[in-house]
Structures are given as C-alpha cells and as structure tokens.
C-alpha cells in the first residue's frame, strides 16, 4: 500500500491510474512539485483495487513548453562571450586565404562551447562565422528563420582589424 507521504499525490493521479489499471499497465506521471516522475502500478485483489508503492524515477521535464525565465537565451550574455573570444583569437591575426577555413571552424566551435556553458536549458545553439579580407569594401548579410518570438533569439558581433573582418551570429532556438 502507499505510504502517507505519497498518498496525496497518488490521489491526484488516480484518474490517470484507473485508465491504465484495466489494461494492466504501469503508469509514469509527472509530480507537479519536483522534477521527478512517479511510477505506479495497480492490481486487483479479491475485488479491491490496490495501489502499489510508487517509485521515484528521475527524468527530464518533457512536458514544459516554455523555458523558465532565468534559463532563456540571453543575447547580451552571448554577445559578451562572442566579443571576448573573437577579440582574443583574432587581434593579431592577418588574413590568409589558406588558413581562414580552419580558423572559421575552430572559432565557431569555441564560441559554441562557451555558449553551452551558460546552460540555456533545452536550446539548440547554431553558430555562424564569416571571415573576410579587409579591403574597404562593404558587406551585407541577412538571415531568415522561422521561430517563436517568445523563446528564440540571436546575438551577433562584428570584429575588424587592419587585414580582416569577422561577423559572428549565434542563434538560440528553444527545443520543444
């Protein structure tokens, strides 16, 4: 039988359990108070319905459809990360068409790794890096995305020195 500490929650989930009891299945339902799941089984003994002791199962909150405010993608923090990494890595670099492809990939990886340390929970991070030779020309860039304006966002930064320019864009898309 259920202990007193789990009885209140199981009563809340009783409607769900009754649906599964007839099929003889085990039901896992989310606890509304913690990040844990309750795994409960039901059996029938001499015409009475018995609820067995529930086990706590650690799982992710797959039923959340919006991020917590403190876990949202914050463009100001990401822009600071981008600025610091690009300034550190490209300050004394001269444009070389032979090494720019490798430099672009390594820069994108280091920015992605730094942004992932910010723990924007359940966000897909996409990093775009463009490095070009500085010859006084103009460059126009654009991007289009289909996203949720409440949860998704982006951050960008531009770096220039005497021989090259670098445009970095980081997109944070909430994974539902």
LINMO-V277050 format. One record per residue. N is the residue number from 1. RES is the residue in one small letter. PHI is phi as a letter, one per 30 degrees, with the letter a starting at -180 (none if undefined). PSI is psi in whole degrees, 0 to 359 (NA if undefined). Layout:
n = {N	N}
res = {RES	RES}
phi = {PHI	PHI}
psi = {PSI	PSI}
//
This chain:
n = {1	2	3	4	5	6	7	8	9	10	11	12	13	14	15	16	17	18	19	20	21	22	23	24	25	26	27	28	29	30	31	32	33	34	35	36	37	38	39	40	41	42	43	44	45	46	47	48	49	50	51	52	53	54	55	56	57	58	59	60	61	62	63	64	65	66	67	68	69	70	71	72	73	74	75	76	77	78	79	80	81	82	83	84	85	86	87	88	89	90	91	92	93	94	95	96	97	98	99	100	101	102	103	104	105	106	107	108	109	110	111	112	113	114	115	116	117	118	119	120	121	122	123	124	125	126	127	128	129	130	131	132	133	134	135	136	137	138	139	140	141	142	143	144	145	146	147	148	149	150	151	152	153	154	155	156	157	158	159	160	161	162	163	164	165	166	167	168	169	170	171	172	173	174	175	176}
res = {x	x	x	x	x	x	x	x	x	x	x	x	x	x	x	x	x	x	x	x	x	x	x	x	x	x	x	x	x	x	x	x	x	x	x	x	x	x	x	x	x	x	x	x	x	x	x	x	x	x	x	x	x	x	x	x	x	x	x	x	x	x	x	x	x	x	x	x	x	x	x	x	x	x	x	x	x	x	x	x	x	x	x	x	x	x	x	x	x	x	x	x	x	x	x	x	x	x	x	x	x	x	x	x	x	x	x	x	x	x	x	x	x	x	x	x	x	x	x	x	x	x	x	x	x	x	x	x	x	x	x	x	x	x	x	x	x	x	x	x	x	x	x	x	x	x	x	x	x	x	x	x	x	x	x	x	x	x	x	x	x	x	x	x	x	x	x	x	x	x	x	x	x	x	x	x}
phi = {none	d	d	d	d	c	d	d	d	d	d	d	c	d	d	d	d	d	d	d	d	d	d	i	c	c	c	c	b	d	d	d	c	b	c	c	c	c	c	b	b	b	b	c	b	h	i	c	c	c	c	d	e	d	c	d	b	d	b	d	d	d	c	d	c	b	d	d	e	d	c	d	d	c	d	d	d	d	d	d	e	d	e	d	d	d	d	d	d	c	e	c	c	c	d	b	d	d	c	d	d	d	d	d	d	d	d	d	d	d	d	d	d	d	d	d	d	d	h	d	d	i	c	d	c	b	c	c	b	b	b	b	d	d	b	i	d	c	b	c	b	b	b	b	b	c	a	d	d	d	c	c	a	b	b	b	a	c	b	b	b	d	c	b	b	b	c	c	b	c	c	c	c	d	c	d}
psi = {167	145	167	327	331	352	316	317	321	325	321	324	4	322	319	320	322	327	324	341	317	333	352	33	163	136	136	119	148	140	129	350	338	178	29	164	146	131	115	142	156	144	169	129	116	46	358	149	123	130	128	161	133	143	141	132	127	118	167	161	84	350	2	128	355	145	152	147	320	347	5	155	123	107	327	318	316	321	322	318	313	311	313	316	315	318	317	318	334	1	314	16	137	145	127	114	340	326	357	328	315	320	320	314	316	324	317	319	316	325	317	317	320	319	325	336	343	351	53	95	129	31	136	126	127	127	128	126	131	124	130	164	138	108	17	6	165	149	135	135	149	160	146	138	149	111	173	116	340	329	328	152	180	163	146	157	149	135	139	140	194	334	345	164	153	128	124	130	131	123	135	112	123	131	108	NA}
//
